[in-house]
Amino acid sequence: MKKCIVIGGGFAGLSTAVHLANKNIKVDLLESSPKLGGRAYSFLAKDGKTIIDNGQHIMMGCYRETFHFMKIIGAQDKLIYQPALEINFLKEGFTQIKLKTVSLPHPFNLLLGILNYQAIDFSDRLKILKFFLKIIAYSDKELSRMSVEEWLKKEKQNETINKAFWEVIAIGALNIGIRKASAKTFADVLKEIFFKNKLSSRIILPKYGLSETYCNQAQHFLETKESSVLLSHLVTGFKIKDKNIVEVQTDQGSIADFACVISAIPYYALQKLIPVSVLNKKPDLRYSSILTVHLWLKDNSFTEEFYGLINSSVHWIFNKKTHLTLVISDADYLMEQTREEIFELIIRELNKFVNITRDMINDFQVIKEKRATFVPSDTILDSRPSVVTGLDNFFIAGDWVDTELPSTIESAVKSGRLVAEALLNSKTCKFTFYNERKRNNVGKS
Ligand SMILES: Cc1cc2nc3c(=O)[nH]c(=O)nc-3n(C[C@H](O)[C@H](O)[C@H](O)COP(=O)(O)OP(=O)(O)OC[C@H]3O[C@@H](n4cnc5c(N)ncnc54)[C@H](O)[C@@H]3O)c2cc1C
């Protein structure tokens, strides 16, 4: 039987493998690390009992590809779905303000929700509404020429609005501030989140650690579909002959018996394995960091599931009951800071926003992810290659390939679905289907 080799066990690799296995194509997934998950995984904290994630992962109601993937692997109940958008914002001086859609038909539910958003004056709320109403009047070409900051300025959004509203959305959705994000990508995101339907803007969180939420379940699904997950298998190179990969070399030996190969590893890792000329575009990616601090309090009196902070260097606080998870996005400026320096910054902000002082904290753990996401600037977005390559039996997946989405779980999962479709439609790739019915009948007379 001719199987497919998938390289990389993050969302993209798992999505590819699951979509193929779901169509009765046998897959071997090779992952260099001893665990699945890539940039979205969990592990045991240094207290030896709490499972923590490398970073809080938020999904939105518009993550349709992700929900479909979760459904295939039987994990849709491992997510917590908000019924409708509701965010508790904190302002310096312990003030809490809600941004909440109201129960009206879409899009009035959102427009009225914004009119009720007390973090800014009423006249500024009207300016936000005006902005929303004008989004569709802009062409992609016009937007491509501007940063989000330039666009907001043009539409007379002031500093207060930017800090209390637009910056929060840009940082949350794109992991980058309004100065660096492309207006075109931002408009696409706003349309997806706010203009699609009533449920697109709600926030969805994993119920458990990320590994339990999707990795284990995806692995189990693959194993029931005659596919294998091979951990601690680092792919080191390929042998190419006549426009085909004929051998995959790993630190555990070589594999030659396969129909096709799908890379679902980051571009910087792929570049070391294969000439970039096989891709139909040469990506020009720059990355943005995320810093996560897990914090164990002596007494956790937070009541909400999560909080957004307005005008703070800490962007989000997630209440995990046993501990808090603090998120700082667009965090390149903190990557060289020591653990103690980061702790000082966190304490300063917590003190101002939620009245927490040093003596109220038992312990903390800092996680720096330098290449968390790629920067969604226009030049970068235009340089993304598609899932098909110049080789007949080689495809690429990953949040960085051309999915028309920013660097997110949704993009990674979509890339996997696109690869599966390309492969199924390929005339040159000679994979075979395994026969589900025959397998189920084994042993029956
Ligand atoms: C801290 C943090 C917070 C984030 N928050 C959000 C969020 O809230 N919402 C959201 O949508 N997105 C978020 N993201 C982005 C999201 O995690 C990524 O977009 C997504 O996980 C990318 O998946 P991927 O499969 O494309 O790549 P990766 O997850 O990077 O997976 C690639 C895999 O390939 C493996 N690999 C690499 N080289 C080799 C090799 N030679 N051989 C074998 N295996 C190899 C790696 O070990 C890795 O497991 C966040 C990212 C981080 C880091």
The ligand as an SDF file (V2000), in Angstrom:
LIG
                    3D

 53 58  0  0  0  0  0  0  0  0999 V2000
    2.6210   31.5260   22.5260 C   0  0  0  0  0  0  0  0  0  0  0  0
    1.7600   31.4160   21.3180 C   0  0  0  0  0  0  0  0  0  0  0  0
    0.4430   31.8520   21.3730 C   0  0  0  0  0  0  0  0  0  0  0  0
   -0.3640   31.7620   20.2480 C   0  0  0  0  0  0  0  0  0  0  0  0
   -1.6580   32.1570   20.3410 N   0  0  0  0  0  0  0  0  0  0  0  0
   -2.5040   31.9170   19.3290 C   0  0  0  0  0  0  0  0  0  0  0  0
   -3.8870   32.1660   19.4810 C   0  0  0  0  0  0  0  0  0  0  0  0
   -4.3390   32.6420   20.5120 O   0  0  0  0  0  0  0  0  0  0  0  0
   -4.7070   31.8700   18.4250 N   0  0  0  0  0  0  0  0  0  0  0  0
   -4.2330   31.3420   17.2660 C   0  0  0  0  0  0  0  0  0  0  0  0
   -5.0290   31.0610   16.3680 O   0  0  0  0  0  0  0  0  0  0  0  0
   -2.8980   31.1290   17.0830 N   0  0  0  0  0  0  0  0  0  0  0  0
   -2.0310   31.3780   18.0800 C   0  0  0  0  0  0  0  0  0  0  0  0
   -0.6940   31.1260   17.9330 N   0  0  0  0  0  0  0  0  0  0  0  0
   -0.1970   30.6790   16.6150 C   0  0  0  0  0  0  0  0  0  0  0  0
   -0.3880   29.1570   16.4350 C   0  0  0  0  0  0  0  0  0  0  0  0
    0.1660   28.4650   17.5270 O   0  0  0  0  0  0  0  0  0  0  0  0
    0.3260   28.7240   15.1600 C   0  0  0  0  0  0  0  0  0  0  0  0
   -0.1510   29.4710   14.0750 O   0  0  0  0  0  0  0  0  0  0  0  0
    0.1060   27.2360   14.8430 C   0  0  0  0  0  0  0  0  0  0  0  0
    0.2670   26.4400   15.9850 O   0  0  0  0  0  0  0  0  0  0  0  0
    1.1050   26.8340   13.7650 C   0  0  0  0  0  0  0  0  0  0  0  0
    0.9880   25.4580   13.4900 O   0  0  0  0  0  0  0  0  0  0  0  0
    1.8930   24.7660   12.3830 P   0  0  0  0  0  0  0  0  0  0  0  0
    1.5460   23.3250   12.4100 O   0  0  0  0  0  0  0  0  0  0  0  0
    1.8070   25.5180   11.1230 O   0  0  0  0  0  0  0  0  0  0  0  0
    3.4210   24.9600   12.8710 O   0  0  0  0  0  0  0  0  0  0  0  0
    4.1390   24.4210   14.1750 P   0  0  0  0  0  0  0  0  0  0  0  0
    3.1870   24.4130   15.3050 O   0  0  0  0  0  0  0  0  0  0  0  0
    5.3830   25.2130   14.3190 O   0  0  0  0  0  0  0  0  0  0  0  0
    4.4950   22.8920   13.8540 O   0  0  0  0  0  0  0  0  0  0  0  0
    5.6260   22.4860   13.1350 C   0  0  0  0  0  0  0  0  0  0  0  0
    6.0970   21.1300   13.6770 C   0  0  0  0  0  0  0  0  0  0  0  0
    7.1430   20.6590   12.8340 O   0  0  0  0  0  0  0  0  0  0  0  0
    8.1140   20.0240   13.6490 C   0  0  0  0  0  0  0  0  0  0  0  0
    9.3690   19.9990   12.8790 N   0  0  0  0  0  0  0  0  0  0  0  0
   10.1610   21.0490   12.5270 C   0  0  0  0  0  0  0  0  0  0  0  0
   11.2050   20.6210   11.7990 N   0  0  0  0  0  0  0  0  0  0  0  0
   11.0840   19.2730   11.6840 C   0  0  0  0  0  0  0  0  0  0  0  0
   11.8570   18.2620   11.0320 C   0  0  0  0  0  0  0  0  0  0  0  0
   12.9720   18.5500   10.3350 N   0  0  0  0  0  0  0  0  0  0  0  0
   11.4540   16.9620   11.1270 N   0  0  0  0  0  0  0  0  0  0  0  0
   10.3060   16.6410   11.8100 C   0  0  0  0  0  0  0  0  0  0  0  0
    9.5430   17.5560   12.4370 N   0  0  0  0  0  0  0  0  0  0  0  0
    9.9140   18.8670   12.3710 C   0  0  0  0  0  0  0  0  0  0  0  0
    8.1700   20.9190   14.8730 C   0  0  0  0  0  0  0  0  0  0  0  0
    8.7580   20.2400   15.9800 O   0  0  0  0  0  0  0  0  0  0  0  0
    6.6910   21.2310   15.0780 C   0  0  0  0  0  0  0  0  0  0  0  0
    6.0540   20.2750   15.9110 O   0  0  0  0  0  0  0  0  0  0  0  0
    0.1590   31.2430   19.0270 C   0  0  0  0  0  0  0  0  0  0  0  0
    1.4810   30.8330   18.9660 C   0  0  0  0  0  0  0  0  0  0  0  0
    2.2710   30.8970   20.0910 C   0  0  0  0  0  0  0  0  0  0  0  0
    3.6840   30.4150   20.0120 C   0  0  0  0  0  0  0  0  0  0  0  0
  1  2  1  0
  2  3  1  0
  2 52  2  0
  3  4  2  0
  4  5  1  0
  4 50  1  0
  5  6  2  0
  6  7  1  0
  6 13  1  0
  7  8  2  0
  7  9  1  0
  9 10  1  0
 10 11  2  0
 10 12  1  0
 12 13  2  0
 13 14  1  0
 14 15  1  0
 14 50  1  0
 15 16  1  0
 16 17  1  0
 16 18  1  0
 18 19  1  0
 18 20  1  0
 20 21  1  0
 20 22  1  0
 22 23  1  0
 23 24  1  0
 24 25  2  0
 24 26  1  0
 24 27  1  0
 27 28  1  0
 28 29  2  0
 28 30  1  0
 28 31  1  0
 31 32  1  0
 32 33  1  0
 33 34  1  0
 33 48  1  0
 34 35  1  0
 35 36  1  0
 35 46  1  0
 36 37  1  0
 36 45  1  0
 37 38  2  0
 38 39  1  0
 39 40  1  0
 39 45  2  0
 40 41  1  0
 40 42  2  0
 42 43  1  0
 43 44  2  0
 44 45  1  0
 46 47  1  0
 46 48  1  0
 48 49  1  0
 50 51  2  0
 51 52  1  0
 52 53  1  0
M  END
$$$$
